[in-house]
Amino acid sequence: MSIMQMQERGIYTVARGDVMASSHQEDFLDLPSADFIASILPISHFQLDLETRVFSFDKNFGPMLGLPATARMTMDDFFARTLPREKYVLELKLLTVEQGYSSALNTTIQLLDSAGAMQWLEWSSVVDSDARTENCAGVKLRGILRHVSDSNSGQRDLLQSERWFMEVLEESPHALYRIDIRKNRFDYVSKGFANALGMTREEVLATPYTEFLKFHPDDAEKLIKVRDEIYKNQHGGRFTMYMEFRFLLKTGKYVWLNDTFTIVPGPDGQLAYQVGFGSVIEERKQLEEQLRQSNELLEERVKQRTIELRQANETLTRLMGQRQELEKKLLEISERERRFMGRELHDGLCQQIVGVMCMFEAVRARLARKKVAEESELTMMRDFLQDSVMQIRTLSRGLCPLALDPHSVGAALSTIAVQTSVLYKIECRFSGSVNVSVADADAALHLYRITQEAIQNGIRHGSAQKIAIGLTADSENINITIENDGRPLSVEAGKLSTKAVSEAGSGLGLKLIDYRVGLLRGTWKIENQPQNAGVRLTINAPIYGGNYNEATVA
Protein backbone atom coordinates (compact mmCIF):
# COMPACT_ATOMS: atom_id res chain seq x y z
CA MET A 1 0.00 0.00 0.00
CA SER A 2 1.46 3.41 -1.02
CA ILE A 3 1.77 6.35 1.31
CA MET A 4 -0.95 8.26 -0.56
CA GLN A 5 -3.26 5.23 -0.40
CA MET A 6 -2.63 4.97 3.32
CA GLN A 7 -3.26 8.69 3.63
CA GLU A 8 -6.55 8.43 1.74
CA ARG A 9 -7.66 5.60 4.03
CA GLY A 10 -7.01 7.71 7.12
CA ILE A 11 -3.66 6.44 8.32
CA TYR A 12 -1.70 9.70 7.59
CA THR A 13 -4.04 12.69 7.60
CA VAL A 14 -3.02 15.97 9.06
CA ALA A 15 -5.13 19.13 9.23
CA ARG A 16 -3.80 22.23 10.94
CA GLY A 17 -1.30 20.06 12.77
CA ASP A 18 -3.89 17.60 14.21
CA VAL A 19 -4.40 13.97 13.19
CA MET A 20 -7.83 13.66 11.54
CA ALA A 21 -10.17 10.80 12.31
CA SER A 22 -10.23 8.05 9.75
CA SER A 23 -13.42 7.06 8.04
CA HIS A 24 -12.11 3.55 7.74
CA GLN A 25 -10.78 2.94 11.23
CA GLU A 26 -12.99 -0.13 11.53
CA ASP A 27 -10.97 -1.75 8.69
CA PHE A 28 -7.59 -1.09 10.29
CA LEU A 29 -8.10 -1.59 14.00
CA ASP A 30 -4.96 -3.69 14.13
CA LEU A 31 -2.71 -1.05 12.48
CA PRO A 32 -0.44 1.18 14.57
CA SER A 33 -1.40 4.77 15.09
CA ALA A 34 -0.42 7.52 12.63
CA ASP A 35 1.69 9.26 15.26
CA PHE A 36 3.69 6.08 15.85
CA ILE A 37 4.30 5.47 12.15
CA ALA A 38 5.23 9.10 11.57
CA SER A 39 7.72 8.96 14.43
CA ILE A 40 9.67 6.02 13.00
CA LEU A 41 9.51 6.75 9.24
CA PRO A 42 11.45 9.57 7.52
CA ILE A 43 8.27 11.48 6.64
CA SER A 44 6.72 14.81 7.52
CA HIS A 45 3.11 15.89 7.10
CA PHE A 46 2.50 19.34 5.77
CA GLN A 47 -0.22 21.72 4.66
CA LEU A 48 0.34 24.53 2.16
CA ASP A 49 -1.98 27.53 1.95
CA LEU A 50 -1.56 28.86 -1.59
CA GLU A 51 -3.31 32.09 -0.71
CA THR A 52 -1.07 33.03 2.21
CA ARG A 53 1.91 31.10 0.73
CA VAL A 54 2.66 29.54 4.11
CA PHE A 55 3.59 25.92 4.96
CA SER A 56 2.49 24.19 8.15
CA PHE A 57 4.68 21.21 9.15
CA ASP A 58 4.67 18.59 11.85
CA LYS A 59 7.61 18.15 14.21
CA ASN A 60 9.54 15.84 11.82
CA PHE A 61 10.26 18.36 9.05
CA GLY A 62 13.03 20.35 10.79
CA PRO A 63 15.08 17.30 11.89
CA MET A 64 14.92 15.86 8.34
CA LEU A 65 17.10 18.82 7.28
CA GLY A 66 19.16 18.98 10.47
CA LEU A 67 17.12 21.94 11.73
CA PRO A 68 15.06 22.45 14.86
CA ALA A 69 11.40 21.45 14.68
CA THR A 70 9.75 23.96 12.36
CA ALA A 71 5.94 24.42 12.49
CA ARG A 72 5.59 27.17 9.90
CA MET A 73 7.63 28.39 6.90
CA THR A 74 6.87 30.76 4.06
CA MET A 75 7.11 29.58 0.47
CA ASP A 76 9.96 32.06 -0.13
CA ASP A 77 11.97 30.53 2.72
CA PHE A 78 11.12 27.05 1.44
CA PHE A 79 12.17 27.85 -2.13
CA ALA A 80 15.36 29.46 -0.84
CA ARG A 81 16.49 25.94 0.06
CA THR A 82 15.80 24.52 -3.43
CA LEU A 83 17.75 24.71 -6.65
CA PRO A 84 16.74 27.57 -8.97
CA ARG A 85 15.54 25.24 -11.72
CA GLU A 86 13.49 23.17 -9.24
CA LYS A 87 11.89 26.33 -7.85
CA TYR A 88 10.76 27.29 -11.34
CA VAL A 89 9.30 23.82 -12.06
CA LEU A 90 7.58 23.56 -8.67
CA GLU A 91 5.98 27.00 -9.01
CA LEU A 92 4.54 25.99 -12.39
CA LYS A 93 3.08 22.81 -10.91
CA LEU A 94 1.58 24.72 -7.97
CA LEU A 95 0.06 27.19 -10.42
CA THR A 96 -1.74 24.37 -12.27
CA VAL A 97 -3.18 23.19 -8.94
CA GLU A 98 -4.16 26.71 -7.92
CA GLN A 99 -5.94 27.27 -11.24
CA GLY A 100 -7.87 24.03 -10.85
CA TYR A 101 -6.16 22.10 -13.65
CA SER A 102 -4.93 19.44 -11.23
CA SER A 103 -5.96 18.22 -7.81
CA ALA A 104 -2.73 16.47 -6.91
CA LEU A 105 0.96 17.25 -7.00
CA ASN A 106 3.61 14.53 -6.86
CA THR A 107 7.26 15.28 -7.52
CA THR A 108 10.80 14.90 -6.18
CA ILE A 109 12.72 17.94 -4.96
CA GLN A 110 16.10 18.74 -3.39
CA LEU A 111 16.35 20.88 -0.23
CA LEU A 112 19.47 22.33 1.36
CA ASP A 113 20.13 20.97 4.85
CA SER A 114 21.95 22.67 7.72
CA ALA A 115 25.31 21.18 6.62
CA GLY A 116 25.02 22.65 3.12
CA ALA A 117 24.23 19.31 1.43
CA MET A 118 21.24 18.69 -0.83
CA GLN A 119 18.69 16.20 0.49
CA TRP A 120 16.21 14.42 -1.78
CA LEU A 121 12.54 14.58 -0.68
CA GLU A 122 9.54 12.95 -2.30
CA TRP A 123 6.55 15.34 -2.39
CA SER A 124 3.09 13.70 -2.40
CA SER A 125 0.06 15.98 -1.99
CA VAL A 126 -3.63 16.46 -2.87
CA VAL A 127 -5.98 19.42 -2.74
CA ASP A 128 -7.85 19.74 0.53
CA SER A 129 -11.39 19.72 -0.89
CA ASP A 130 -12.92 20.92 2.37
CA ALA A 131 -10.89 24.16 2.20
CA ARG A 132 -11.36 24.92 -1.55
CA THR A 133 -13.93 27.52 -2.67
CA GLU A 134 -15.56 28.01 -6.02
CA ASN A 135 -13.40 30.98 -7.05
CA CYS A 136 -10.25 28.99 -6.30
CA ALA A 137 -9.29 31.33 -3.49
CA GLY A 138 -7.86 29.78 -0.39
CA VAL A 139 -6.69 26.57 -2.08
CA LYS A 140 -4.78 24.36 0.32
CA LEU A 141 -2.67 21.29 -0.25
CA ARG A 142 -2.17 18.56 2.31
CA GLY A 143 0.48 15.95 1.87
CA ILE A 144 3.67 14.23 2.90
CA LEU A 145 7.39 14.90 2.38
CA ARG A 146 9.39 11.67 2.49
CA HIS A 147 13.20 11.63 2.84
CA VAL A 148 14.54 9.44 -0.01
CA SER A 149 18.22 10.46 -0.30
CA ASP A 150 19.50 7.13 1.03
CA SER A 151 17.13 4.77 -0.75
CA ASN A 152 17.20 6.34 -4.23
CA SER A 153 20.61 7.98 -4.42
CA GLY A 154 22.16 5.15 -6.48
CA GLN A 155 19.32 5.03 -8.96
CA ARG A 156 19.19 8.81 -9.26
CA ASP A 157 22.95 8.99 -9.79
CA LEU A 158 22.68 6.34 -12.49
CA LEU A 159 19.86 8.15 -14.22
CA GLN A 160 21.73 11.42 -13.96
CA SER A 161 24.88 9.79 -15.39
CA GLU A 162 22.86 8.32 -18.24
CA ARG A 163 21.33 11.70 -19.00
CA TRP A 164 24.75 13.33 -18.87
CA PHE A 165 26.21 10.63 -21.12
CA MET A 166 23.45 11.05 -23.67
CA GLU A 167 23.88 14.84 -23.60
CA VAL A 168 27.60 14.39 -24.25
CA LEU A 169 26.88 12.03 -27.14
CA GLU A 170 24.36 14.42 -28.62
CA GLU A 171 26.75 17.36 -28.46
CA SER A 172 29.81 15.37 -29.52
CA PRO A 173 31.11 15.99 -33.06
CA HIS A 174 31.59 12.24 -33.39
CA ALA A 175 29.02 10.09 -35.16
CA LEU A 176 26.97 7.54 -33.22
CA TYR A 177 24.30 5.47 -34.94
CA ARG A 178 22.35 2.24 -35.00
CA ILE A 179 20.91 0.54 -38.07
CA ASP A 180 18.05 -1.93 -38.17
CA ILE A 181 19.37 -3.94 -41.11
CA ARG A 182 16.16 -5.89 -41.60
CA LYS A 183 14.10 -2.70 -41.84
CA ASN A 184 16.85 -1.04 -43.89
CA ARG A 185 16.59 2.05 -41.68
CA PHE A 186 18.51 4.01 -39.10
CA ASP A 187 16.65 3.84 -35.79
CA TYR A 188 19.09 6.18 -34.01
CA VAL A 189 21.57 8.79 -35.20
CA SER A 190 23.42 11.41 -33.18
CA LYS A 191 23.67 15.02 -34.17
CA GLY A 192 27.35 14.50 -35.01
CA PHE A 193 26.46 11.66 -37.40
CA ALA A 194 23.97 13.77 -39.31
CA ASN A 195 26.41 16.69 -39.48
CA ALA A 196 29.14 14.41 -40.80
CA LEU A 197 26.87 13.41 -43.70
CA GLY A 198 25.79 16.98 -44.35
CA MET A 199 22.16 16.16 -43.48
CA THR A 200 19.64 16.74 -40.73
CA ARG A 201 18.75 13.98 -38.32
CA GLU A 202 15.24 13.78 -39.75
CA GLU A 203 16.61 13.33 -43.26
CA VAL A 204 18.84 10.49 -42.13
CA LEU A 205 16.06 8.67 -40.28
CA ALA A 206 13.73 9.00 -43.27
CA THR A 207 16.24 7.66 -45.81
CA PRO A 208 16.75 3.91 -46.42
CA TYR A 209 20.12 2.65 -45.27
CA THR A 210 21.05 1.25 -48.68
CA GLU A 211 20.93 4.75 -50.14
CA PHE A 212 23.83 5.73 -47.89
CA LEU A 213 26.23 3.25 -49.49
CA LYS A 214 27.78 6.03 -51.55
CA PHE A 215 31.41 5.15 -51.13
CA HIS A 216 34.27 6.13 -53.37
CA PRO A 217 34.75 3.46 -56.07
CA ASP A 218 38.25 2.76 -54.77
CA ASP A 219 36.87 2.06 -51.28
CA ALA A 220 33.49 0.38 -51.87
CA GLU A 221 34.65 -2.98 -53.19
CA LYS A 222 37.36 -3.27 -50.55
CA LEU A 223 34.99 -2.42 -47.68
CA ILE A 224 32.35 -4.95 -48.72
CA LYS A 225 34.95 -7.64 -49.33
CA VAL A 226 36.58 -7.15 -45.93
CA ARG A 227 33.22 -7.07 -44.14
CA ASP A 228 31.95 -10.25 -45.80
CA GLU A 229 35.23 -12.06 -45.16
CA ILE A 230 35.18 -11.19 -41.46
CA TYR A 231 31.51 -12.22 -41.20
CA LYS A 232 32.35 -15.55 -42.83
CA ASN A 233 35.28 -16.16 -40.49
CA GLN A 234 33.08 -15.40 -37.48
CA HIS A 235 30.64 -18.09 -38.63
CA GLY A 236 27.69 -15.73 -38.52
CA GLY A 237 28.48 -14.41 -35.03
CA ARG A 238 28.87 -10.88 -33.75
CA PHE A 239 31.99 -9.04 -34.95
CA THR A 240 33.54 -5.58 -34.79
CA MET A 241 35.72 -3.89 -37.39
CA TYR A 242 37.30 -0.54 -38.21
CA MET A 243 37.23 1.16 -41.61
CA GLU A 244 38.29 4.39 -43.25
CA PHE A 245 36.53 5.44 -46.43
CA ARG A 246 35.41 8.34 -48.58
CA PHE A 247 31.68 9.17 -48.54
CA LEU A 248 29.85 11.10 -51.25
CA LEU A 249 27.97 14.11 -49.85
CA LYS A 250 24.89 15.72 -51.41
CA THR A 251 27.19 18.45 -52.70
CA GLY A 252 29.00 15.91 -54.86
CA LYS A 253 32.15 16.14 -52.78
CA TYR A 254 33.81 13.21 -51.05
CA VAL A 255 34.67 13.44 -47.36
CA TRP A 256 36.91 11.06 -45.39
CA LEU A 257 35.17 9.23 -42.51
CA ASN A 258 36.21 6.51 -40.11
CA ASP A 259 33.82 4.02 -38.55
CA THR A 260 34.18 1.44 -35.80
CA PHE A 261 31.06 -0.69 -35.94
CA THR A 262 29.67 -3.93 -34.58
CA ILE A 263 27.44 -6.25 -36.60
CA VAL A 264 24.86 -8.06 -34.46
CA PRO A 265 23.14 -11.10 -36.03
CA GLY A 266 19.64 -12.17 -35.13
CA PRO A 267 18.53 -15.55 -33.75
CA ASP A 268 18.17 -16.85 -37.30
CA GLY A 269 21.81 -15.99 -38.09
CA GLN A 270 20.91 -13.15 -40.44
CA LEU A 271 22.31 -9.64 -39.92
CA ALA A 272 20.02 -7.74 -37.56
CA TYR A 273 21.72 -4.58 -36.29
CA GLN A 274 24.77 -2.48 -36.91
CA VAL A 275 25.98 -0.13 -34.18
CA GLY A 276 28.79 2.26 -35.03
CA PHE A 277 30.88 5.15 -33.80
CA GLY A 278 32.97 7.32 -36.10
CA SER A 279 34.08 10.79 -37.04
CA VAL A 280 35.17 13.00 -39.91
CA ILE A 281 38.89 12.53 -40.57
CA GLU A 282 39.20 14.84 -43.57
CA GLU A 283 41.70 17.10 -41.84
CA ARG A 284 43.79 14.15 -40.71
CA LYS A 285 43.82 12.70 -44.23
CA GLN A 286 44.89 16.06 -45.62
CA LEU A 287 47.72 16.19 -43.09
CA GLU A 288 48.70 12.62 -43.98
CA GLU A 289 48.74 13.53 -47.66
CA GLN A 290 50.85 16.59 -46.93
CA LEU A 291 53.17 14.42 -44.85
CA ARG A 292 53.40 11.86 -47.66
CA GLN A 293 54.23 14.58 -50.18
CA SER A 294 56.77 16.06 -47.77
CA ASN A 295 58.36 12.64 -47.32
CA GLU A 296 58.54 12.13 -51.07
CA LEU A 297 60.05 15.58 -51.50
CA LEU A 298 62.51 14.90 -48.69
CA GLU A 299 63.47 11.55 -50.20
CA GLU A 300 63.98 13.21 -53.57
CA ARG A 301 66.11 15.93 -52.01
CA VAL A 302 68.10 13.35 -50.05
CA LYS A 303 68.60 11.37 -53.26
CA GLN A 304 69.70 14.49 -55.12
CA ARG A 305 71.92 15.54 -52.24
CA THR A 306 73.44 12.06 -52.13
CA ILE A 307 74.26 12.31 -55.82
CA GLU A 308 75.81 15.74 -55.28
CA LEU A 309 77.82 14.47 -52.31
CA ARG A 310 78.96 11.44 -54.30
CA GLN A 311 80.06 13.69 -57.13
CA ALA A 312 81.78 16.04 -54.68
CA ASN A 313 83.47 13.08 -53.02
CA GLU A 314 84.66 11.77 -56.37
CA THR A 315 85.99 15.22 -57.23
CA LEU A 316 87.67 15.49 -53.83
CA THR A 317 89.17 12.02 -54.22
CA ARG A 318 90.49 12.96 -57.64
CA LEU A 319 91.95 16.22 -56.33
CA MET A 320 93.50 14.41 -53.36
CA GLY A 321 95.03 11.91 -55.75
CA GLN A 322 96.41 14.72 -57.86
CA ARG A 323 97.70 16.48 -54.73
CA GLN A 324 99.34 13.30 -53.51
CA GLU A 325 100.92 12.77 -56.89
CA LEU A 326 102.26 16.34 -56.82
CA GLU A 327 103.58 15.83 -53.29
CA LYS A 328 105.27 12.64 -54.40
CA LYS A 329 106.87 14.40 -57.34
CA LEU A 330 107.86 17.29 -55.06
CA LEU A 331 109.65 14.88 -52.77
CA GLU A 332 111.32 13.23 -55.74
CA ILE A 333 112.43 16.61 -57.10
CA SER A 334 113.60 17.71 -53.64
CA GLU A 335 115.55 14.50 -53.20
CA ARG A 336 117.01 14.79 -56.70
CA GLU A 337 118.08 18.38 -56.03
CA ARG A 338 119.63 17.34 -52.74
CA ARG A 339 121.63 14.65 -54.51
CA PHE A 340 122.61 17.07 -57.28
CA MET A 341 123.79 19.66 -54.76
CA GLY A 342 125.67 17.00 -52.82
CA ARG A 343 127.45 15.75 -55.94
CA GLU A 344 128.28 19.29 -57.04
CA LEU A 345 129.70 20.12 -53.63
CA HIS A 346 131.71 16.90 -53.50
CA ASP A 347 132.87 16.74 -57.11
CA GLY A 348 133.08 20.47 -57.89
CA LEU A 349 133.68 22.90 -55.05
CA CYS A 350 135.39 20.34 -52.85
CA GLN A 351 137.87 19.37 -55.60
CA GLN A 352 138.64 23.01 -56.35
CA ILE A 353 139.36 23.69 -52.69
CA VAL A 354 141.55 20.57 -52.57
CA GLY A 355 143.44 21.97 -55.58
CA VAL A 356 143.90 25.29 -53.81
CA MET A 357 145.13 23.40 -50.75
CA CYS A 358 147.75 21.65 -52.89
CA MET A 359 148.93 24.98 -54.33
CA PHE A 360 149.03 26.45 -50.81
CA GLU A 361 151.08 23.49 -49.64
CA ALA A 362 153.58 23.90 -52.54
CA VAL A 363 153.97 27.63 -51.86
CA ARG A 364 154.26 26.98 -48.12
CA ALA A 365 157.01 24.37 -48.72
CA ARG A 366 159.07 26.73 -50.91
CA LEU A 367 158.72 29.55 -48.38
CA ALA A 368 159.66 27.21 -45.59
CA ARG A 369 162.88 26.27 -47.37
CA LYS A 370 163.61 29.97 -47.73
CA LYS A 371 162.67 30.49 -44.09
CA VAL A 372 160.11 33.19 -44.89
CA ALA A 373 158.19 34.49 -41.87
CA GLU A 374 154.74 34.26 -43.61
CA GLU A 375 155.05 30.48 -43.79
CA SER A 376 153.21 30.06 -40.49
CA GLU A 377 150.24 32.09 -41.74
CA LEU A 378 150.03 29.94 -44.83
CA THR A 379 150.00 26.86 -42.60
CA MET A 380 147.01 28.29 -40.74
CA MET A 381 145.22 29.03 -44.02
CA ARG A 382 145.87 25.45 -45.18
CA ASP A 383 144.33 24.08 -41.99
CA PHE A 384 141.23 26.25 -42.51
CA LEU A 385 140.91 25.00 -46.07
CA GLN A 386 141.31 21.40 -44.90
CA ASP A 387 138.56 21.88 -42.34
CA SER A 388 136.32 23.41 -45.01
CA VAL A 389 136.88 20.42 -47.24
CA MET A 390 135.87 18.10 -44.41
CA GLN A 391 132.68 20.10 -43.74
CA ILE A 392 131.77 20.19 -47.42
CA ARG A 393 132.24 16.44 -47.70
CA THR A 394 130.12 15.87 -44.59
CA LEU A 395 127.43 18.19 -45.92
CA SER A 396 127.47 16.52 -49.32
CA ARG A 397 127.07 13.10 -47.71
CA GLY A 398 124.02 14.41 -45.83
CA LEU A 399 122.53 15.87 -48.99
CA CYS A 400 123.43 12.87 -51.06
CA PRO A 401 123.62 9.79 -48.84
CA LEU A 402 124.66 6.55 -50.35
CA ALA A 403 121.77 4.19 -51.20
CA LEU A 404 120.24 3.39 -47.80
CA ASP A 405 120.03 -0.26 -46.92
CA PRO A 406 116.54 -1.07 -45.49
CA HIS A 407 118.24 -3.55 -43.16
CA SER A 408 120.66 -0.95 -41.72
CA VAL A 409 118.49 1.93 -40.52
CA GLY A 410 120.39 2.01 -37.24
CA ALA A 411 123.72 2.32 -39.04
CA ALA A 412 122.40 5.25 -41.11
CA LEU A 413 121.17 7.07 -37.99
CA SER A 414 124.48 6.38 -36.24
CA THR A 415 126.31 7.91 -39.20
CA ILE A 416 124.14 11.03 -39.18
CA ALA A 417 124.92 11.47 -35.47
CA VAL A 418 128.67 11.42 -36.19
CA GLN A 419 128.30 13.79 -39.15
CA THR A 420 126.25 16.22 -37.02
CA SER A 421 128.93 16.27 -34.33
CA VAL A 422 131.65 16.97 -36.91
CA LEU A 423 129.67 19.50 -38.95
CA TYR A 424 128.14 21.58 -36.13
CA LYS A 425 130.72 21.00 -33.40
CA ILE A 426 128.07 19.80 -30.90
CA GLU A 427 127.47 16.57 -28.99
CA CYS A 428 125.21 14.20 -30.94
CA ARG A 429 124.86 10.59 -29.73
CA PHE A 430 123.06 7.54 -31.10
CA SER A 431 121.75 4.64 -29.03
CA GLY A 432 120.09 1.52 -30.31
CA SER A 433 120.62 -1.39 -32.63
CA VAL A 434 122.38 -0.70 -35.93
CA ASN A 435 120.64 -3.67 -37.61
CA VAL A 436 116.99 -2.51 -37.45
CA SER A 437 115.19 -3.34 -40.70
CA VAL A 438 112.26 -1.69 -42.51
CA ALA A 439 110.25 -2.61 -45.58
CA ASP A 440 112.36 -1.00 -48.30
CA ALA A 441 114.86 1.74 -49.14
CA ASP A 442 112.13 4.39 -49.42
CA ALA A 443 111.07 3.76 -45.83
CA ALA A 444 114.70 3.95 -44.71
CA LEU A 445 115.12 7.26 -46.57
CA HIS A 446 111.98 8.71 -44.92
CA LEU A 447 113.26 7.80 -41.45
CA TYR A 448 116.68 9.27 -42.31
CA ARG A 449 115.15 12.56 -43.53
CA ILE A 450 112.80 12.80 -40.52
CA THR A 451 115.75 12.43 -38.15
CA GLN A 452 117.80 14.90 -40.18
CA GLU A 453 114.95 17.48 -40.10
CA ALA A 454 114.51 17.09 -36.34
CA ILE A 455 118.26 17.64 -35.79
CA GLN A 456 118.25 20.74 -38.02
CA ASN A 457 115.24 22.22 -36.16
CA GLY A 458 116.87 21.63 -32.78
CA ILE A 459 120.11 23.33 -33.85
CA ARG A 460 118.70 26.24 -35.87
CA HIS A 461 115.64 27.17 -33.80
CA GLY A 462 116.45 25.75 -30.36
CA SER A 463 120.23 26.41 -30.23
CA ALA A 464 120.70 22.84 -29.02
CA GLN A 465 124.20 21.76 -27.90
CA LYS A 466 123.33 18.16 -27.08
CA ILE A 467 121.24 15.81 -29.19
CA ALA A 468 120.37 12.18 -28.46
CA ILE A 469 118.96 9.81 -31.10
CA GLY A 470 117.26 6.63 -29.84
CA LEU A 471 116.08 3.70 -31.97
CA THR A 472 113.99 0.71 -30.83
CA ALA A 473 111.93 -1.83 -32.76
CA ASP A 474 109.82 -4.94 -32.31
CA SER A 475 108.27 -7.34 -34.78
CA GLU A 476 105.67 -4.79 -35.91
CA ASN A 477 106.75 -1.23 -35.14
CA ILE A 478 109.82 0.96 -35.20
CA ASN A 479 110.29 3.83 -32.73
CA ILE A 480 112.67 6.77 -33.06
CA THR A 481 113.21 9.40 -30.36
CA ILE A 482 115.20 12.62 -30.93
CA GLU A 483 115.85 14.68 -27.81
CA ASN A 484 117.74 17.98 -27.52
CA ASP A 485 118.59 20.48 -24.80
CA GLY A 486 117.43 23.49 -26.80
CA ARG A 487 114.77 26.08 -26.00
CA PRO A 488 111.37 24.54 -25.15
CA LEU A 489 108.35 25.01 -27.36
CA SER A 490 105.20 26.90 -26.32
CA VAL A 491 102.69 24.20 -25.42
CA GLU A 492 99.04 24.87 -24.54
CA ALA A 493 96.80 22.03 -23.31
CA GLY A 494 99.18 19.43 -24.65
CA LYS A 495 99.08 20.79 -28.20
CA LEU A 496 101.51 22.88 -30.15
CA SER A 497 100.51 26.52 -30.51
CA THR A 498 101.01 28.65 -33.61
CA LYS A 499 103.95 30.25 -31.88
CA ALA A 500 105.52 26.84 -31.26
CA VAL A 501 105.20 25.91 -34.92
CA SER A 502 106.81 29.20 -35.84
CA GLU A 503 109.66 28.52 -33.40
CA ALA A 504 110.10 25.13 -35.01
CA GLY A 505 110.93 26.62 -38.37
CA SER A 506 107.83 28.52 -39.53
CA GLY A 507 105.98 25.22 -39.47
CA LEU A 508 107.66 23.95 -42.64
CA GLY A 509 109.93 21.49 -40.85
CA LEU A 510 107.08 20.02 -38.82
CA LYS A 511 104.91 19.82 -41.93
CA LEU A 512 107.62 17.86 -43.72
CA ILE A 513 107.93 15.56 -40.72
CA ASP A 514 104.15 15.11 -40.61
CA TYR A 515 104.03 14.36 -44.32
CA ARG A 516 106.80 11.76 -44.22
CA VAL A 517 105.34 10.09 -41.13
CA GLY A 518 102.04 9.95 -42.99
CA LEU A 519 103.73 8.15 -45.86
CA LEU A 520 104.93 5.61 -43.32
CA ARG A 521 101.35 5.35 -41.95
CA GLY A 522 102.74 6.18 -38.54
CA THR A 523 102.24 8.73 -35.78
CA TRP A 524 104.40 11.43 -34.25
CA LYS A 525 104.41 13.69 -31.22
CA ILE A 526 106.55 16.64 -30.21
CA GLU A 527 106.65 17.83 -26.62
CA ASN A 528 108.81 19.58 -24.07
CA GLN A 529 110.90 17.48 -21.73
CA PRO A 530 110.33 17.68 -17.95
CA GLN A 531 111.46 20.93 -16.33
CA ASN A 532 111.66 22.43 -19.85
CA ALA A 533 115.00 20.67 -20.30
CA GLY A 534 114.58 20.62 -24.05
CA VAL A 535 112.34 19.15 -26.74
CA ARG A 536 111.50 15.52 -27.52
CA LEU A 537 110.21 14.23 -30.88
CA THR A 538 108.80 10.68 -30.97
CA ILE A 539 108.03 8.78 -34.18
CA ASN A 540 106.19 5.46 -34.29
CA ALA A 541 105.61 3.62 -37.58
CA PRO A 542 104.80 0.08 -38.70
CA ILE A 543 107.75 -1.74 -40.16
CA TYR A 544 105.81 -3.26 -43.06
CA GLY A 545 102.57 -1.24 -43.00
CA GLY A 546 103.43 1.71 -45.20
CA ASN A 547 102.84 2.26 -48.88
CA TYR A 548 105.96 4.27 -49.49
CA ASN A 549 105.71 4.50 -53.25
CA GLU A 550 102.41 6.40 -53.06
CA ALA A 551 102.15 9.69 -51.24
CA THR A 552 99.20 8.66 -49.06
CA VAL A 553 99.03 10.45 -45.74
CA ALA A 554 97.39 8.46 -42.98
Summary of the structure (lengths in Angstrom):
residues: 554
radius of gyration: 58.3
end to end distance: 106.8
largest distance: 188.7
contacts: 1541
relative contact order: 0.04
helix: 49%
strand: 23%
